[in-house]
């Protein structure tokens, strides 16, 4: 049990929102920004989804000045599989609070069965909000098209490899192919995107991003790297 607790503590900032905020303050002192994510997904109960939305709003209000008020949320925790309108209502209420406190909200991406719906929810929210971004997963066959569309729309994108197990008809299976797709997507975002987030621990991809930015004269202030805590 102690070993499991230790492993979890590497990636989970704490059990309560205030624990995460304290970690965010420590990271800020080192010059590292943070985005906060309350764990939980696949909610099929309206009350539970409402609590998840309230938790995100509480977290946004708890984050002190000087620490970036930046949260990531999963649409399945907002009631996505209960009702599209209900999910939009919950998410919009978080974006309203984020706007009040000068914050930003990122819609996390989950399994491929929810990808299209999550993107459609994001597009709906973007009609009313400019403080919202999306996550795209490089290993999905569809993603380079989604990246191109996001660039044309001026959407804020976090690009990651993707972690869920998906069938070959949906996602690339070979790591070299995934890396190749990630690099292509990252290059598009670096060249034309709106402050993209390159989310990876993969040293090859980090080096490729740095090299591409240097070769194209792209300033570090135009993008950021993101990594899991720990």
Secondary structure as UniProt FT lines:
FT   HELIX           2..11
FT   HELIX           17..29
FT   TURN            30..31
FT   STRAND          36..37
FT   HELIX           46..62
FT   TURN            65..66
FT   STRAND          70..74
FT   HELIX           75..78
FT   TURN            79..82
FT   HELIX           84..101
FT   STRAND          104..108
FT   HELIX           112..114
FT   HELIX           115..126
FT   TURN            127..128
FT   STRAND          132..137
FT   TURN            138..139
FT   TURN            141..142
FT   HELIX           143..153
FT   STRAND          156..160
FT   TURN            168..170
FT   HELIX           175..192
FT   STRAND          197..199
FT   HELIX           203..216
FT   HELIX           220..222
FT   STRAND          224..226
//
